[in-house]
Amino acid sequence: MRTFEIVELSVVAVAVFLPVVVGMRLKRGWMALALIAAFVLQGIVEGFRWQLIPLHAGAVGLAIGDLIWDERRVRGVRRFRRAVLGIPGVLSLLLLPVALPIPELPTPTGAFEVGTTTFVIDDPDRIEVYGLPEPDPDAETQPTIDEVEEEEDPGEPRRIVVQAWYPADVDGGLAPALWNPDLDVVGPALARRFGFPGFVLDHVDEVRSSSFPGAQPLDGRLPVVLYSHGWAGFRTLALNQLESIASHGYLVLAADHAHGSIASRFPDTGEVVYLDERALPDEETTDPDDYQDATEELVETFADDLILILDQLELGEEGELAAIADTADLERIGLFGHSTGGGAAARVCLVDERCDAVAGLDAWVEPIPDRFVARELQIPSMFIRSDEWRELPNDRRLRGMSERSPAISYWIGLEGAGHYDFVLTPALSPYAETLGLKGPIPLERVVPILDDYLNGFFDRYLIGVGGAVLDEVPPPEVEVERFE
C-alpha cells in the first residue's frame, strides 16, 4: 500500500479501536475531521483506485457516525462487540489493496540511464490479413487468406507500433514513461482475457517505468537487440528485461504485433486494434491441418515484423526509424522473445544472416516449418524454459534445434517457473500463483536470474566480453546444458 493509503487505514483503525481501549469516543467532530482529512489527502496526493472503495466507505461512514452519534461512552457489550467485530472489519479493508497493489517494476541493472521513443512502421509489401470483418455466415464459401491477398485491393498495408530503448543522457526535467501508455485499452483487454472484469487492472495505468521519453541517445554505435512478445502479449510486458539490456549499452526495440497483441494503439492516428482470436484458433475444436496452417501464419507474421524492423534500421535516415537508426550497429544484432515471439525470433535467425545471436523464453517453435528448421541455427543460441513447457512436444523439437546447431547453444531449465514468469504478469498481484499466473518461484528470484543470463549471453556474443554467468555454477533453481 502507498503512504497515504496506510495513513487513511491507520486513522480508520484508531477510530474503531480507540473507544475500545479508553471506553469513550473523542469529542464530537474531532475524529470525523481526522477521517475526512485522511480520505481527502489520499485522493489528492496519490489518486483514486477502485481497490480503495471499501476503505473510503469505511472512513466516510465512521466520520458520519462520529458527527451524528450522541452517546460518547462505549461500555459493556457495545465495547466488546466493537472489539470483536472491528478486527475482521478493519482487516477486510486491506484485502483488495493488498491483493492488487500498485506494481513496482524492477529497475535496470546497467550503468546507463535509459531513454525511449515510439514509432509507427508501415509495410507496403504486406497486406494485413488479421482484424478483418467477421465472415458472412450466410455465404456458401469463405475466402481464404491467399484469396484475400490476391485481390486487387484486398485491404490496408500492415502497420505496427515499435518502441525503442537506448542508453541516454537524461535531462533532470524529464519524467519517466508509463509502463505502457496504452494501458487504458491494454489493461481492460488483458483483465478480460484472464477472466476478470475489465476494470480490475485500472490501477496499473499510472505505473512508471525507468526510461525517459525523448531523452537524447548517447553518442556511438550500439549493438541491437530485438524483442518479440508472445500471443496476447504487448511490447512492454517484459519491460524490465528491455530496460535492463538497454542500460547495459544496447539499442533495444520491441513491437506490438498488431492483432497478435492483446491491444495496441497507433500514436499517429489514435486507432486501437485488438487481439484477433481467429489468428490462433482453439486447437481442440479446429481441424489439425487448419490449426497448423494458422500457427505457421501467426509465427511467420511475427517474424516478418522483426525483419521489417531490421529493414527499417538498414534504411537509416531514409527509413521510419530515422530518429535512432544512426545509433544502430547492424554488424551486431541479437533477437529474443517469449512464447510465440521466441518462435518468431528463432524463425528469423534460421533464415536471416543479419542475426548474430538468438535467445528464447519458452520459445514456441512447433509452427516453424521443417524446411526452415532443416537449415539449422548457425549462430549462438540460448533457450530458457519453464516447468510448464519442459517435456512438451515443443520442448523436444526445440532441443533438437539446439543439439543440431553447429554453433554453441545453451539449454536452460528454470525450476519452479511458470510460463508467465518470463514476463511481468506476476507483478500484478502477490497472489499471482494462486490465480494461476505464475509458478512457485518468487518474482524476486526470476528477475535477477533472467537479467544475468540475457545480459551475459548478449554481452558475450554481440560485444565479445563478459558473460561469466554462462560458465559459472548456476543458481540452485537453474539447470544448464551446453551443446557445442
C-alpha positions as CSV (number, residue, x, y, z in Angstrom):
1,M,0.0,0.0,0.0
2,R,1.1,3.6,-0.7
3,T,1.9,6.0,2.1
4,F,-1.4,7.9,2.4
5,E,-3.4,4.7,1.9
6,I,-1.6,3.4,5.1
7,V,-2.3,6.8,6.8
8,E,-6.0,6.5,6.0
9,L,-6.2,2.9,7.1
10,S,-4.4,3.9,10.4
11,V,-6.9,6.7,11.1
12,V,-9.8,4.3,10.4
13,A,-8.2,1.7,12.8
14,V,-7.8,4.4,15.5
15,A,-11.5,5.5,15.0
16,V,-12.6,1.9,15.5
17,F,-10.3,0.8,18.4
18,L,-9.6,4.0,20.5
19,P,-13.1,3.8,22.1
20,V,-12.4,0.1,22.9
21,V,-9.1,1.0,24.6
22,V,-10.3,4.1,26.6
23,G,-14.0,3.3,26.7
24,M,-15.0,6.7,25.2
25,R,-15.1,8.5,21.9
26,L,-13.3,11.7,21.3
27,K,-15.2,15.0,21.5
28,R,-17.7,15.1,18.6
29,G,-16.2,16.1,15.3
30,W,-12.6,15.6,16.0
31,M,-12.4,12.0,14.7
32,A,-14.6,12.9,11.8
33,L,-12.2,15.7,10.9
34,A,-9.2,13.3,11.0
35,L,-11.0,10.7,8.9
36,I,-12.1,13.2,6.2
37,A,-8.7,14.8,6.1
38,A,-7.0,11.4,5.6
39,F,-9.6,10.5,2.9
40,V,-9.1,13.8,1.0
41,L,-5.3,13.8,1.3
42,Q,-5.0,10.3,0.0
43,G,-7.2,11.2,-3.1
44,I,-5.3,14.4,-3.8
45,V,-1.7,13.1,-3.3
46,E,-1.9,9.5,-4.6
47,G,-5.2,9.4,-6.6
48,F,-8.2,7.1,-6.6
49,R,-8.1,3.4,-7.3
50,W,-11.1,1.2,-7.1
51,Q,-9.5,-1.2,-4.6
52,L,-9.8,1.6,-2.0
53,I,-13.6,1.9,-2.2
54,P,-14.2,-0.2,0.9
55,L,-11.5,1.8,2.8
56,H,-13.0,5.1,1.7
57,A,-16.5,4.0,2.5
58,G,-15.3,2.9,6.0
59,A,-13.7,6.3,6.6
60,V,-16.7,8.3,5.4
61,G,-19.1,6.0,7.4
62,L,-17.2,6.4,10.6
63,A,-17.0,10.2,10.1
64,I,-20.7,10.4,9.7
65,G,-21.3,8.2,12.7
66,D,-19.0,10.4,14.8
67,L,-21.0,13.5,13.8
68,I,-24.4,12.2,14.5
69,W,-23.9,9.8,17.4
70,D,-24.8,11.5,20.7
71,E,-23.5,8.9,23.2
72,R,-19.7,9.2,23.6
73,R,-19.2,6.5,26.1
74,V,-18.6,2.9,24.9
75,R,-19.2,0.4,27.7
76,G,-20.0,-3.3,28.3
77,V,-21.5,-5.2,25.4
78,R,-21.1,-2.4,23.0
79,R,-17.4,-2.2,23.8
80,F,-16.9,-5.9,23.5
81,R,-18.9,-6.1,20.2
82,R,-16.8,-3.2,18.8
83,A,-13.6,-5.0,19.6
84,V,-14.7,-8.4,18.2
85,L,-16.2,-7.0,15.0
86,G,-13.7,-4.3,14.5
87,I,-10.8,-6.7,13.9
88,P,-12.2,-8.5,10.9
89,G,-13.8,-5.3,9.7
90,V,-10.6,-3.3,9.6
91,L,-8.7,-6.3,8.1
92,S,-11.3,-6.6,5.3
93,L,-10.4,-3.1,4.2
94,L,-6.9,-4.4,3.5
95,L,-8.0,-7.3,1.2
96,L,-8.3,-5.5,-2.2
97,P,-5.3,-3.1,-1.8
98,V,-3.0,-5.9,-0.7
99,A,-4.3,-8.4,-3.3
100,L,-4.0,-5.9,-6.2
101,P,-1.3,-3.3,-5.2
102,I,0.3,-0.7,-7.4
103,P,3.0,-2.8,-9.0
104,E,6.6,-1.7,-8.6
105,L,8.6,-2.6,-11.7
106,P,12.2,-3.9,-11.3
107,T,14.9,-1.3,-12.0
108,P,17.5,-1.7,-14.7
109,T,20.8,-3.2,-13.6
110,G,23.2,-1.5,-16.0
111,A,25.3,1.6,-15.7
112,F,23.4,3.8,-18.2
113,E,20.2,5.7,-17.8
114,V,17.6,4.7,-20.4
115,G,15.7,6.8,-23.0
116,T,12.8,5.6,-25.0
117,T,10.8,6.7,-28.1
118,T,8.0,5.2,-30.1
119,F,7.4,4.8,-33.9
120,V,4.8,3.5,-36.3
121,I,6.1,1.4,-39.2
122,D,4.1,0.6,-42.3
123,D,4.9,-2.4,-44.5
124,P,3.7,-1.7,-48.1
125,D,4.7,-5.2,-49.1
126,R,2.3,-6.9,-46.8
127,I,-1.4,-6.7,-46.6
128,E,-3.0,-7.0,-43.2
129,V,-4.7,-10.4,-43.0
130,Y,-5.8,-10.1,-39.4
131,G,-8.5,-8.0,-37.9
132,L,-10.7,-8.3,-40.9
133,P,-14.5,-8.2,-40.6
134,E,-16.3,-11.4,-39.4
135,P,-17.1,-13.7,-42.3
136,D,-20.7,-13.7,-43.6
137,P,-22.3,-16.7,-42.0
138,D,-24.8,-16.9,-44.9
139,A,-22.1,-17.2,-47.6
140,E,-21.7,-20.5,-49.2
141,T,-17.9,-20.3,-49.0
142,Q,-15.5,-18.1,-47.2
143,P,-12.4,-16.5,-48.9
144,T,-9.0,-18.0,-47.8
145,I,-6.1,-15.8,-46.7
146,D,-4.4,-16.5,-50.1
147,E,-7.5,-15.3,-51.9
148,V,-7.7,-12.1,-49.8
149,E,-4.0,-11.4,-50.6
150,E,-4.6,-11.9,-54.3
151,E,-7.5,-9.4,-54.6
152,E,-6.8,-6.2,-56.5
153,D,-7.4,-4.0,-53.4
154,P,-7.7,-6.5,-50.5
155,G,-7.1,-4.2,-47.6
156,E,-4.6,-1.9,-45.8
157,P,-0.8,-2.5,-45.5
158,R,0.3,-4.0,-42.3
159,R,1.3,-1.5,-39.6
160,I,3.0,-2.0,-36.3
161,V,3.9,0.2,-33.3
162,V,7.6,-0.1,-32.4
163,Q,9.2,1.2,-29.2
164,A,13.0,1.7,-28.7
165,W,15.1,1.9,-25.5
166,Y,18.7,3.1,-25.5
167,P,21.4,4.5,-23.3
168,A,20.7,8.1,-22.9
169,D,21.7,11.5,-21.5
170,V,18.6,12.1,-19.3
171,D,17.8,15.7,-18.6
172,G,16.7,16.3,-15.0
173,G,13.4,17.8,-16.1
174,L,12.2,14.6,-17.9
175,A,9.6,12.4,-16.3
176,P,9.8,8.6,-16.6
177,A,7.5,7.0,-19.2
178,L,4.4,5.0,-18.2
179,W,4.8,1.2,-18.1
180,N,2.7,1.3,-21.3
181,P,1.0,4.5,-22.5
182,D,-1.9,2.3,-23.9
183,L,-2.8,0.6,-20.6
184,D,-6.2,2.3,-20.7
185,V,-7.0,-0.1,-23.5
186,V,-4.5,-2.9,-22.8
187,G,-5.5,-3.2,-19.2
188,P,-9.2,-4.0,-19.7
189,A,-8.4,-6.3,-22.6
190,L,-5.8,-8.2,-20.5
191,A,-8.1,-8.4,-17.5
192,R,-11.0,-9.9,-19.6
193,R,-8.6,-12.4,-21.1
194,F,-7.8,-13.7,-17.6
195,G,-11.5,-13.9,-16.8
196,F,-11.8,-10.7,-14.7
197,P,-14.0,-7.6,-15.2
198,G,-12.3,-5.0,-17.4
199,F,-11.7,-2.5,-14.6
200,V,-9.6,-4.9,-12.5
201,L,-6.3,-3.5,-13.8
202,D,-7.3,0.2,-13.9
203,H,-4.9,0.9,-11.1
204,V,-1.9,0.0,-13.4
205,D,-2.5,2.9,-15.7
206,E,-0.1,5.2,-13.9
207,V,2.7,2.8,-13.1
208,R,6.0,4.4,-14.2
209,S,9.0,2.8,-15.9
210,S,12.7,3.5,-15.5
211,S,13.0,5.0,-19.0
212,F,12.6,8.6,-20.2
213,P,10.8,9.6,-23.4
214,G,12.6,11.9,-25.6
215,A,16.0,11.6,-23.9
216,Q,19.0,12.2,-26.1
217,P,20.8,9.0,-27.1
218,L,24.4,8.8,-26.1
219,D,27.0,9.1,-29.0
220,G,28.3,6.0,-30.7
221,R,27.1,2.8,-32.3
222,L,25.2,0.3,-30.2
223,P,24.6,-3.4,-30.6
224,V,21.0,-4.1,-31.4
225,V,18.6,-6.4,-29.6
226,L,15.0,-7.0,-30.9
227,Y,12.3,-8.4,-28.6
228,S,9.1,-10.2,-29.7
229,H,6.2,-10.7,-27.2
230,G,4.0,-13.8,-27.0
231,W,0.5,-14.4,-28.2
232,A,-1.9,-11.9,-26.5
233,G,1.1,-10.0,-25.0
234,F,2.2,-6.4,-25.7
235,R,5.5,-4.7,-26.3
236,T,6.3,-3.7,-22.7
237,L,5.0,-6.9,-21.0
238,A,8.7,-7.7,-20.2
239,L,9.8,-4.1,-19.8
240,N,12.2,-4.9,-17.0
241,Q,14.3,-7.1,-19.4
242,L,14.2,-4.5,-22.2
243,E,15.2,-1.6,-20.0
244,S,17.9,-3.7,-18.3
245,I,19.5,-4.7,-21.6
246,A,19.4,-1.1,-22.8
247,S,21.0,0.1,-19.6
248,H,23.9,-2.2,-20.4
249,G,24.7,-0.4,-23.6
250,Y,22.3,-1.7,-26.3
251,L,19.7,-0.3,-28.6
252,V,16.6,-2.4,-27.8
253,L,13.4,-2.5,-30.0
254,A,10.1,-4.2,-29.4
255,A,6.9,-4.2,-31.4
256,D,3.2,-4.7,-30.7
257,H,2.5,-7.4,-33.2
258,A,-0.8,-6.0,-34.4
259,H,-3.8,-8.4,-33.8
260,G,-1.4,-10.8,-32.1
261,S,-1.0,-8.4,-29.1
262,I,-3.8,-8.0,-26.6
263,A,-4.4,-4.4,-27.8
264,S,-2.3,-1.7,-29.4
265,R,-2.9,2.0,-30.1
266,F,-1.3,3.7,-33.0
267,P,0.0,7.0,-31.7
268,D,-0.2,8.8,-35.1
269,T,-3.9,8.1,-35.6
270,G,-5.2,7.0,-32.2
271,E,-6.6,3.9,-33.8
272,V,-6.8,0.9,-31.4
273,V,-6.6,-2.7,-32.7
274,Y,-7.3,-5.7,-30.6
275,L,-6.3,-9.3,-30.5
276,D,-7.7,-11.3,-33.4
277,E,-8.7,-14.6,-31.8
278,R,-9.1,-16.2,-35.2
279,A,-5.4,-15.9,-35.7
280,L,-4.8,-18.7,-33.2
281,P,-8.0,-20.9,-33.2
282,D,-8.8,-23.4,-30.5
283,E,-6.6,-26.5,-31.1
284,E,-9.3,-28.8,-29.6
285,T,-12.1,-27.7,-32.0
286,T,-10.1,-27.0,-35.1
287,D,-9.1,-29.3,-37.9
288,P,-5.4,-30.3,-37.3
289,D,-4.3,-29.1,-40.7
290,D,-6.1,-25.8,-40.4
291,Y,-4.6,-25.3,-36.9
292,Q,-1.1,-26.0,-38.2
293,D,-1.7,-23.5,-41.1
294,A,-2.9,-20.9,-38.7
295,T,0.0,-21.3,-36.3
296,E,2.6,-21.1,-39.1
297,E,0.9,-18.0,-40.5
298,L,1.0,-16.4,-37.0
299,V,4.7,-17.1,-36.3
300,E,5.6,-16.0,-39.8
301,T,3.7,-12.7,-39.3
302,F,5.6,-12.1,-36.0
303,A,8.9,-13.0,-37.7
304,D,8.2,-10.7,-40.7
305,D,7.5,-7.9,-38.2
306,L,11.0,-8.4,-36.8
307,I,12.5,-8.5,-40.3
308,L,10.6,-5.2,-41.1
309,I,12.3,-3.5,-38.1
310,L,15.7,-4.7,-39.3
311,D,15.0,-3.4,-42.8
312,Q,14.0,0.0,-41.5
313,L,17.2,0.2,-39.4
314,E,19.2,-0.5,-42.6
315,L,17.4,2.3,-44.3
316,G,18.9,4.7,-41.8
317,E,17.7,8.3,-42.2
318,E,15.6,7.2,-45.2
319,G,13.5,4.9,-43.0
320,E,10.8,5.3,-40.4
321,L,13.3,4.7,-37.6
322,A,15.4,7.6,-38.6
323,A,15.5,9.1,-35.2
324,I,17.5,6.2,-33.7
325,A,18.8,4.4,-36.8
326,D,22.2,6.1,-36.7
327,T,22.9,4.6,-33.3
328,A,22.4,1.0,-34.5
329,D,25.5,-1.2,-35.2
330,L,24.0,-3.5,-37.7
331,E,27.0,-5.8,-37.5
332,R,25.9,-6.9,-34.0
333,I,22.3,-8.0,-33.9
334,G,20.5,-10.2,-31.4
335,L,16.9,-11.4,-31.1
336,F,14.9,-12.8,-28.3
337,G,11.3,-13.4,-27.5
338,H,8.7,-15.1,-25.3
339,S,6.5,-17.9,-26.4
340,T,5.2,-17.1,-29.9
341,G,7.7,-14.3,-30.0
342,G,10.5,-16.7,-29.1
343,G,9.5,-18.9,-32.0
344,A,9.4,-15.9,-34.3
345,A,12.9,-14.9,-33.2
346,A,14.2,-18.4,-33.9
347,R,12.5,-18.4,-37.3
348,V,14.1,-15.1,-38.3
349,C,17.6,-16.3,-37.3
350,L,17.2,-19.5,-39.3
351,V,16.8,-17.5,-42.5
352,D,18.3,-14.0,-42.0
353,E,22.0,-13.7,-42.0
354,R,21.9,-10.4,-40.1
355,C,21.1,-12.2,-36.9
356,D,24.2,-12.9,-34.7
357,A,22.6,-14.4,-31.6
358,V,19.2,-15.6,-30.5
359,A,17.5,-16.4,-27.2
360,G,14.1,-17.7,-26.4
361,L,12.0,-17.9,-23.3
362,D,9.6,-20.8,-23.7
363,A,10.1,-20.3,-27.4
364,W,7.2,-21.9,-29.4
365,V,8.9,-23.5,-32.4
366,E,6.4,-26.1,-33.4
367,P,4.9,-23.7,-36.0
368,I,8.2,-23.3,-37.7
369,P,8.1,-25.4,-40.9
370,D,10.6,-28.3,-41.3
371,R,12.2,-26.7,-44.3
372,F,13.4,-23.8,-42.1
373,V,14.4,-26.0,-39.2
374,A,16.5,-28.1,-41.5
375,R,18.7,-25.1,-42.2
376,E,19.9,-25.3,-38.5
377,L,20.8,-22.3,-36.3
378,Q,24.3,-21.1,-37.4
379,I,24.6,-18.7,-34.6
380,P,24.9,-18.9,-30.8
381,S,21.6,-19.6,-29.1
382,M,20.1,-19.8,-25.6
383,F,16.7,-21.3,-24.7
384,I,15.3,-20.9,-21.2
385,R,12.2,-23.0,-20.4
386,S,9.7,-23.0,-17.6
387,D,8.5,-26.1,-15.8
388,E,5.2,-25.8,-17.7
389,W,6.8,-26.1,-21.1
390,R,9.5,-28.7,-20.4
391,E,8.8,-32.2,-21.6
392,L,6.2,-30.9,-24.1
393,P,6.4,-31.9,-27.8
394,N,7.5,-28.3,-28.4
395,D,10.4,-28.7,-26.0
396,R,11.6,-31.8,-27.8
397,R,11.6,-30.0,-31.1
398,L,13.4,-27.1,-29.6
399,R,16.0,-29.3,-28.0
400,G,16.6,-30.9,-31.4
401,M,17.3,-27.5,-32.9
402,S,19.8,-26.8,-30.1
403,E,21.6,-30.2,-30.4
404,R,21.9,-30.0,-34.2
405,S,23.2,-26.4,-34.2
406,P,26.8,-26.2,-35.3
407,A,27.2,-23.1,-33.0
408,I,27.1,-23.2,-29.3
409,S,23.6,-23.5,-27.7
410,Y,22.7,-23.1,-24.0
411,W,19.8,-25.3,-22.9
412,I,18.5,-23.9,-19.6
413,G,15.6,-25.0,-17.4
414,L,14.2,-22.7,-14.6
415,E,12.8,-24.8,-11.9
416,G,9.6,-23.6,-10.3
417,A,8.9,-21.2,-13.2
418,G,5.6,-20.9,-15.0
419,H,5.1,-19.7,-18.5
420,Y,4.2,-16.1,-17.3
421,D,7.2,-15.9,-15.0
422,F,9.1,-14.8,-18.1
423,V,7.1,-11.6,-18.3
424,L,5.7,-9.1,-15.8
425,T,2.3,-10.7,-15.2
426,P,3.3,-11.9,-11.7
427,A,4.0,-8.3,-10.7
428,L,0.3,-7.6,-10.9
429,S,-0.5,-9.4,-7.6
430,P,1.3,-11.1,-4.8
431,Y,-1.4,-13.8,-5.2
432,A,-0.5,-14.4,-8.9
433,E,0.4,-18.0,-8.2
434,T,-3.0,-18.7,-6.6
435,L,-4.6,-17.1,-9.7
436,G,-2.6,-19.4,-12.0
437,L,-0.5,-16.6,-13.3
438,K,3.0,-17.8,-12.2
439,G,4.9,-20.7,-10.8
440,P,6.1,-21.2,-7.2
441,I,9.4,-19.5,-7.8
442,P,9.4,-15.9,-6.3
443,L,9.4,-13.0,-8.7
444,E,12.4,-11.6,-6.8
445,R,14.4,-14.7,-7.9
446,V,13.2,-14.8,-11.5
447,V,14.1,-11.2,-12.4
448,P,17.8,-11.3,-11.5
449,I,18.3,-14.8,-13.0
450,L,16.8,-13.7,-16.3
451,D,18.8,-10.4,-16.2
452,D,22.0,-12.3,-15.6
453,Y,21.6,-14.8,-18.4
454,L,20.1,-12.5,-21.0
455,N,22.7,-9.8,-20.4
456,G,25.5,-12.3,-20.1
457,F,24.5,-14.0,-23.3
458,F,24.3,-10.9,-25.4
459,D,27.4,-9.4,-23.9
460,R,29.4,-12.4,-24.9
461,Y,28.1,-13.0,-28.4
462,L,27.4,-9.4,-29.5
463,I,30.1,-7.5,-27.7
464,G,32.6,-10.3,-27.1
465,V,33.2,-9.6,-23.4
466,G,31.6,-10.7,-20.2
467,G,29.1,-13.5,-19.9
468,A,30.8,-15.1,-17.0
469,V,27.4,-16.3,-15.7
470,L,27.3,-18.8,-18.7
471,D,30.3,-20.6,-17.3
472,E,29.7,-20.4,-13.5
473,V,27.9,-22.9,-11.4
474,P,24.3,-22.0,-11.9
475,P,21.9,-21.0,-9.1
476,P,20.0,-23.8,-7.4
477,E,16.9,-23.1,-9.5
478,V,18.7,-23.3,-12.8
479,E,19.8,-26.3,-14.9
480,V,22.2,-25.6,-17.7
481,E,23.4,-27.8,-20.6
482,R,25.7,-26.7,-23.3
483,F,25.7,-28.1,-26.9
484,E,28.8,-27.3,-28.9
